[in-house]
Amino acid sequence: MLAKLKILLAFLFFLPNAPQGCSDQTTAKTAEIASEEEIDEIRDTIQLAPEEIIVGAARLKDYHDLLRDKRVGLVVNQTSMIGNDHLVDRLRFHELNVKKIFSPEHGFRGTADAGAQIKDGKDLKTGIPLLSLYGKKKKPSPSDLANLDILVFDIQDVGARFYTYISTLAYVMEACAENNLPLLILDRPNPNGHYVDGPVLDLAYRSFVGMHEVPIVHGMTVGEYARMLNGEGWLKNGVVCDVQIITCINYSHKVFYRLPVKPSPNLPNMRSIYLYPSLCLFEGTEVSIGRGTDRQFQVIGHPDFKMGDFSFIPQPKAGAQSPKHQGKTCKGYDLSYLEVADLRRARELNLNYLIDFYHNFPKPANFFLKNNFFDKLAGSSVLRKQIQNGFDAAAIRESWQEDLNEFKKTRQQYLLYEDF
């Protein structure tokens, strides 16, 4: 590990100039997307929960009566698990009346490509109608909610503004408020909830990958974020949603939480989850971040890039049917050797990846996509222009501190768990 740590430090400091039937508990102990070796390394360097973390969904006895004799709608995906059971199956086992399932980006089973439209249908296992919130509409319609008494939201977030499940949450809250329907949120830990960082969104750049005045890394759980949406009046026309939150037990923003299920097809492990807030900005450029490989959000490359000592070839696969630069050899950097514990301990966005790639790109004028998607991800045009004008990471970080500090003050009002 010491050798890898030395490599990591060299990369971070010199990159800009270098060639570059089950339990009712879902816990860190039963997770699958980080190796035991990684957890052994983490155990000695960062804080683990003193006891098992119990997610909101696993506290069925605390919300069963809220759903009993009710017509229930669920906003869920493949992460909505209680041990080895999906929430849908667990509620049905306890004879609760699940009438509809609403599916977000990537679909109910979590296999669709990012950005791919999801169609309405039926769950093959239960026959329950599936209504897409990532197809023709992103917000439930009055007719969708007409025969429901309560809606339940249970989706694992990863704590980045452009991860679209918090945008789905906002639309669901608006729909519930407008149709006098209560919303029950079954909270889950935020794996990137141990820090706050990045530029705050300029509302002129509002989109589904950034709807609210929060930084790229907001440091809140879904339940906390919902409290902020209500409290700050950020829902359309200032409506307020009737929200009840079933919190996690033994979680705080200080502790490490290893996700038990991949949160989306292209976040296969904890390393990718920690790199995601920094590397997702490349989605607004010509550079591949490994979609179509088995190292998604852990490699960066481009067919014409001349630097770096690593290459990969994106190919169609589940969750990336038409990856960027499909079938072409992309040259760049492999970050999959970075230690999970070191990435967590950094507690900030790493802009060096982006700055380095831009300045070493064969044609910098073609680096950013012409559709301005980078600006939507960044939350304004400022970051793009700073990179184009030669700002270094320290100067860029300094430019967003005032807004970031104001957000941190606002965030404190809505926390449900001990802060970092």
Residue pairs with C-beta under 8 A, 6 or more apart in sequence:
1 41
1 339
4 337
4 338
4 339
4 342
5 339
5 342
7 337
8 338
8 339
8 342
11 338
12 346
12 350
12 352
15 352
15 353
15 356
16 352
16 355
16 356
16 359
16 392
16 393
18 356
19 307
19 308
19 309
19 360
20 307
20 308
20 332
20 333
20 356
20 357
20 360
21 84
21 85
22 82
22 83
22 84
22 85
23 30
23 83
24 54
24 58
24 59
24 60
24 82
24 83
25 52
25 54
25 58
25 83
26 53
26 54
26 55
26 57
26 58
26 81
26 82
26 83
26 260
27 52
27 53
27 54
27 260
28 39
28 48
28 49
28 52
28 53
28 256
28 257
28 258
29 52
30 83
30 260
31 258
31 259
31 260
32 260
32 261
33 258
33 259
33 260
33 261
33 262
33 268
33 269
33 270
34 258
34 259
34 269
34 270
34 340
38 270
38 339
38 340
38 341
39 258
41 339
41 340
41 341
42 48
42 256
42 340
42 341
42 344
45 341
45 345
46 256
46 341
46 344
46 345
47 254
47 255
47 256
48 255
48 256
49 250
49 251
49 252
49 255
49 256
49 257
50 250
51 250
52 250
53 189
53 248
53 249
53 250
53 251
53 255
53 257
54 248
54 249
54 250
55 82
55 186
55 187
55 188
55 189
55 248
56 63
56 154
56 185
56 186
56 187
56 188
56 223
56 245
56 246
56 247
56 248
57 80
57 81
57 82
57 87
57 90
57 154
57 186
57 188
57 246
58 82
58 83
59 186
59 246
59 249
60 82
60 90
60 94
62 246
63 184
63 186
63 244
63 246
64 94
64 96
66 150
66 184
66 244
67 91
67 96
67 150
67 152
67 184
68 96
69 97
70 96
70 97
70 149
70 150
71 97
71 99
71 147
71 148
71 149
71 150
72 91
72 96
72 97
72 98
72 99
72 148
72 149
72 150
72 151
72 152
73 98
73 99
73 100
73 101
73 102
73 140
73 144
73 145
73 148
73 150
73 151
73 152
74 80
74 87
74 88
74 91
74 98
74 100
74 101
74 102
74 151
74 152
74 154
75 102
75 104
75 133
75 151
75 152
75 153
75 154
75 155
75 168
75 172
76 86
76 87
76 88
76 101
76 102
76 103
76 108
76 152
76 154
76 155
77 103
77 104
77 106
77 107
77 108
77 109
77 110
77 155
78 86
78 106
78 108
78 109
78 110
78 111
78 261
78 262
79 110
79 155
79 156
79 188
79 259
79 261
79 262
79 263
80 86
80 87
80 88
80 154
80 155
80 156
80 186
81 87
81 260
81 261
82 90
85 93
87 152
87 154
87 186
88 98
88 101
88 123
88 126
88 128
89 125
89 126
91 98
92 98
92 126
98 126
98 128
99 128
99 129
99 147
99 148
100 128
100 129
100 130
100 131
100 144
100 148
101 108
101 123
101 128
101 129
101 130
101 131
102 130
102 131
102 132
102 133
102 140
102 144
102 151
102 172
103 118
103 130
103 131
103 132
103 133
103 134
104 118
104 133
104 134
104 155
104 164
104 165
104 168
105 112
105 114
105 115
105 118
105 134
105 164
105 165
105 168
105 264
106 112
106 113
106 114
106 116
106 118
106 134
106 264
106 265
106 319
107 118
107 132
107 134
108 123
108 130
110 262
110 264
110 265
111 265
111 318
111 319
112 118
112 265
112 319
113 265
113 319
113 320
113 321
113 322
114 264
114 265
114 266
114 291
114 319
114 320
116 321
117 132
117 134
117 135
117 136
118 132
118 133
118 134
118 135
119 132
119 135
120 129
120 130
120 131
120 132
120 135
121 129
121 130
122 128
122 129
122 130
123 129
123 130
131 140
131 144
133 139
133 140
133 168
133 171
133 172
134 164
134 168
138 167
138 168
138 171
138 208
139 171
139 172
139 174
139 175
140 151
140 171
140 172
140 175
141 175
142 175
142 178
142 179
144 175
145 151
145 175
145 176
145 179
145 181
146 179
148 181
149 181
150 181
150 182
150 183
150 184
151 172
151 176
151 181
151 182
151 183
151 184
152 183
152 184
152 185
152 186
153 169
153 172
153 183
153 184
153 185
153 186
153 222
154 185
154 186
154 188
155 165
155 168
155 169
155 188
155 222
156 165
156 188
156 259
156 261
156 263
157 163
157 165
157 166
157 188
157 190
157 221
157 222
157 225
157 263
158 190
158 191
158 192
158 263
158 267
158 273
158 276
159 190
159 191
159 192
159 193
159 217
159 218
159 219
159 220
159 277
160 192
160 216
160 217
160 218
160 276
160 277
160 280
161 198
161 201
161 209
161 210
161 212
161 214
161 215
161 216
161 217
161 218
161 379
162 209
162 210
162 216
162 280
162 376
162 377
163 276
164 208
164 209
165 222
166 211
166 222
166 225
167 208
167 209
167 210
167 211
169 222
169 225
169 226
169 229
170 211
170 212
170 229
170 234
170 235
172 183
173 183
173 226
173 229
173 230
173 235
173 241
173 243
174 235
174 236
174 239
174 241
175 181
176 182
176 183
176 241
176 242
177 235
177 239
177 240
177 241
177 242
178 239
180 242
181 242
182 242
182 243
182 244
183 226
183 241
183 242
183 243
183 244
184 243
184 244
184 245
184 246
185 222
185 223
185 226
185 243
185 244
185 245
185 246
186 246
187 221
187 222
187 223
187 245
187 246
187 247
187 248
187 416
188 221
188 222
188 248
189 221
189 248
189 251
189 257
190 219
190 220
190 221
190 222
190 253
190 257
191 257
191 258
191 259
191 270
191 273
191 274
192 217
192 219
192 273
192 274
192 276
192 277
193 219
193 220
193 221
193 253
193 420
194 219
194 253
194 254
194 344
194 347
194 420
195 217
195 219
195 347
195 348
195 420
196 215
196 217
196 218
196 219
196 404
196 407
196 408
196 411
197 215
197 216
197 217
197 277
197 347
197 348
197 349
197 404
198 215
198 216
198 217
198 277
198 349
198 379
198 400
198 404
199 215
199 216
199 378
199 379
199 380
199 382
199 383
199 399
199 400
199 403
199 404
200 213
200 214
200 215
200 379
200 400
200 403
200 404
200 406
200 407
201 210
201 211
201 212
201 213
201 214
201 215
201 379
201 380
202 379
202 380
202 382
203 213
204 380
205 375
205 376
205 378
205 379
205 380
205 381
207 376
209 376
209 377
210 376
210 377
210 379
211 234
212 228
212 229
212 234
213 234
213 407
214 228
214 407
215 379
215 400
215 403
215 404
215 407
216 277
216 349
216 378
216 379
217 277
217 349
218 225
218 407
218 411
219 253
219 411
219 420
220 228
220 411
220 414
220 415
221 248
221 416
221 417
223 245
223 247
223 416
224 411
224 414
224 415
224 416
224 417
225 414
226 241
226 243
226 245
227 243
227 245
227 414
227 416
228 234
228 410
228 411
228 413
228 414
229 235
229 241
230 240
230 241
230 243
231 413
231 414
232 410
233 240
235 241
245 416
247 416
247 417
248 417
251 257
251 417
252 417
252 418
252 419
252 420
253 415
253 417
253 418
253 419
253 420
254 418
254 419
254 420
256 344
258 270
259 270
259 273
262 268
263 273
264 319
265 296
265 318
265 319
265 320
266 272
266 290
266 291
266 296
266 297
266 319
266 320
267 273
267 276
267 296
267 297
268 294
268 296
270 340
271 298
271 335
271 336
271 338
271 340
271 343
272 296
272 297
272 298
274 340
274 343
274 344
275 297
275 298
275 335
275 338
275 343
276 297
277 349
278 349
278 350
278 351
278 353
278 354
279 289
279 297
279 300
279 353
280 289
280 297
280 377
281 354
281 374
281 377
281 378
281 383
282 288
282 289
282 300
282 353
282 354
282 357
283 289
283 373
283 374
283 377
284 368
284 369
284 372
284 373
284 374
284 375
284 376
284 377
284 378
285 354
285 357
285 358
285 367
285 368
285 369
285 374
286 302
286 324
286 361
286 366
286 367
286 368
286 369
287 300
287 301
287 302
287 305
287 332
287 357
287 367
288 299
288 300
288 301
288 302
288 312
288 314
288 323
288 324
288 325
288 330
288 332
289 296
289 297
289 299
289 300
290 296
290 297
290 298
290 299
290 300
290 301
290 312
290 314
291 314
291 319
291 320
291 323
291 324
292 314
292 315
292 316
292 317
292 320
292 323
292 324
292 326
293 299
293 312
293 313
293 314
293 315
293 323
295 312
295 334
295 336
296 320
298 334
298 335
298 336
299 310
299 312
299 332
299 333
299 334
299 335
299 336
300 332
300 333
300 335
300 353
300 357
301 308
301 310
301 311
301 312
301 330
301 331
301 332
301 333
302 325
302 330
302 331
302 332
302 357
302 361
303 325
303 328
303 329
303 330
303 331
304 361
304 362
304 363
305 330
305 331
305 332
305 357
305 360
305 361
305 362
306 331
306 360
306 362
307 331
307 332
307 360
308 331
308 332
308 333
309 333
310 331
310 332
310 333
310 334
311 329
311 330
311 331
311 332
312 329
312 330
313 327
313 328
313 329
313 330
314 320
314 323
314 324
314 325
314 326
314 327
314 328
314 330
315 323
315 326
315 327
316 322
316 323
316 326
317 323
332 357
333 353
335 353
348 397
350 393
351 393
351 396
351 397
352 393
354 387
355 387
355 392
355 393
357 367
358 364
358 367
358 387
358 388
361 367
364 388
368 374
368 384
372 381
374 383
374 384
375 381
375 383
375 384
378 384
382 399
383 396
386 395
386 396
386 399
387 396
391 399
412 419
